[in-house]
Amino acid sequence: MTLLELCKYFDSFLHIDDFPSDPSDNGLQVQNRDPAGKQIKKVAFAVDACQESIDKAIAENADVLFVHHGLFWGHSVPVTKNHYNRLSSLIKNDVALFACHIPLDASKIVGNNYGLAFRLGLENLQDFGLWRGMDIGVKGEFKTPLSIEEICKKLFKNDEKPNIILDFGNEKIKTVAIISGGAGDDLEQAIADNVDLYITGELGHEQFHLAKENEISVIAGGHYNTETVGVSLVMEKLMQETNIQGVFIDAPTNM
């Protein structure tokens, strides 16, 4: 599979064109030297196109780096300093960069939010969380209500802990809404939908009293931790359906 064929493969289930309001330049951001001819053997997957992720992808001899947060966000950026170093590393080492932001949050197959819902075992899943005219999150319910401690055990692998737990709602939780990453402001949508628990990546200071006064529980799992889900699911799908090797690049921010 060439790079151009790989891009078509990713778009076959990520449907990038369905998210025109996303400010990210989704899709291929940096090509390799021969996008129509070079056979792709290995793809690295990471949350961020930071120097650490790029360096680790190079060390893994990856042909492509697939990320959630790319290098281009719909506006011009001078190719200087850190931006130059990142691009230079990719180009000099012939590593292509493919970025997928909101389409990867929203995907019902490999998305961050549906992926977290699958991990929790939520049922009766519905779209949730309108942002710039796009539904990007998900809501659902447990067959049997769970405590917030039981939910955290399901939500996080390897004994990871959420950054913040606001246990202000029902002791047993039935309904849950999820938007990964920096979606603390969307707590108001969860309150309007009358769910028991809202799961996101980050919370701001102002959301504490909003949650307390509305008696809703909130888990802020970390922007990074809640967005490793989608890239990992894309990697698993690629390895199951093609002969391309995948490797996950862990570059945590603890945020």
Secondary structure, DSSP 8 states (H G I E B T S, - for coil): -BHHHHHHHHHHHH-GGG-TT--S--EEEE--S-TTTSB--EEEEEEE--HHHHHHHHHTT-SEEEEEE-S--SS---S-HHHHHHHHHHHHTT-EEEE-SHHHHH-TTT-HHHHHHHHHT-EEEEEEEEETTEEEEEEEEEEEEE-HHHHHHHH-STT---SEEE--S-SSEEEEEE--SS-GGGHHHHHHTT-SEEEES---HHHHHHHHHTT-EEEE--HHHHTHHHHHHHHHHHHHHSS-EEEE-------
